[in-house]
């Protein structure tokens, strides 16, 4: 099941370190079959407020995403980004092609019922 590295970049400063990070990051992703899906274009906000931009990197699975983040190659360039960009990064597993949100709702209702919680 695919997994993703999702970053919400709230502020950034143009700095030579950021350019160096961009030049070097793909080489850190290649051994883990990571690829950019979204890379920082301005977003079209249709609900709420979204300050900043986003990055989405796809991996074959969560193990590869974790291995990339913990790799010596990525750790060597991480500060080039974190010293100049305020944001958050999460690793998350995706859903498969048979994912059914109605089934998820049923599971949540069942769990809430067992815990004595209201679903309204």
C-alpha positions in Angstrom: 0.0 0.0 0.0 1.4 3.4 -1.0 2.5 5.8 1.8 3.2 9.5 1.6 5.4 12.1 3.1 3.1 15.2 3.4 4.6 18.5 4.3 2.6 21.7 5.0 5.1 24.5 4.5 3.8 27.6 6.2 6.6 30.0 5.7 9.8 29.9 3.8 12.8 32.2 3.2 14.6 32.1 -0.1 18.1 31.0 0.9 21.0 29.3 -0.8 20.5 26.3 1.6 17.0 25.8 0.2 18.4 25.7 -3.3 21.0 23.2 -2.2 18.3 21.0 -0.6 16.3 21.0 -3.8 19.3 20.0 -5.8 20.1 17.1 -3.5 16.7 15.7 -2.3 15.9 13.5 -5.3 19.1 11.5 -4.8 17.9 10.7 -1.2 14.5 9.6 -2.5 15.7 7.3 -5.3 16.9 4.4 -3.2 13.4 4.3 -1.6 11.4 4.7 -4.8 10.1 8.1 -3.6 8.6 10.5 -6.1 7.2 14.0 -5.8 3.4 14.1 -6.5 3.0 17.7 -5.4 5.8 20.1 -4.9 4.9 23.5 -3.5 2.7 25.3 -6.1 0.3 27.8 -4.7 -2.9 26.2 -3.5 -6.5 27.2 -4.5 -8.2 27.5 -1.1 -11.9 26.7 -1.5 -12.7 26.2 2.2 -11.0 27.7 5.3 -7.5 29.2 5.3 -4.4 27.5 4.1 -1.3 29.6 4.7 1.7 28.4 2.7 2.1 25.5 0.3 2.4 21.7 0.4 4.7 18.9 -0.7 3.5 15.3 -1.2 6.0 12.5 -1.8 4.8 9.0 -2.6 6.6 5.8 -1.5 5.8 2.2 -2.2 4.9 1.7 1.5 5.3 3.1 5.0 8.6 1.2 5.6 10.2 2.9 2.6 8.9 6.3 3.8 10.4 5.8 7.2 13.6 4.4 5.9 14.0 7.5 3.6 13.4 9.9 6.5 15.8 8.1 8.7 18.5 7.6 6.0 21.9 9.1 6.5 21.6 10.8 3.1 18.4 12.6 4.0 19.6 13.4 7.5 22.6 15.1 5.9 20.4 17.6 4.1 17.5 18.0 6.5 18.8 21.1 8.2 19.1 22.9 4.9 15.3 22.9 4.9 14.4 23.1 8.6 16.6 26.0 9.3 14.8 28.1 6.7 11.2 26.7 6.3 8.6 26.6 9.0 6.3 23.6 8.5 5.2 20.2 9.5 5.9 16.8 7.9 4.0 13.6 8.5 4.3 10.1 7.1 1.0 8.4 6.4 -0.2 5.3 4.8 -2.7 5.7 1.9 -5.9 3.8 1.3 -6.2 1.0 -1.3 -8.3 1.0 -4.4 -11.1 -0.8 -2.6 -11.4 1.8 0.2 -15.1 2.4 1.1 -15.8 5.5 3.2 -19.3 4.1 4.1 -17.5 1.1 5.6 -15.3 3.4 7.5 -18.3 5.2 8.9 -19.8 1.9 10.0 -16.6 1.0 11.8 -16.5 4.4 13.6 -20.2 4.0 14.6 -19.5 0.6 16.0 -16.4 1.8 17.9 -18.3 4.7 19.3 -21.2 2.5 20.4 -18.8 0.2 22.3 -17.3 3.2 24.0 -20.7 4.6 24.9 -20.2 7.7 22.8 -22.8 9.5 20.7 -22.4 9.6 17.0 -24.6 12.7 16.6 
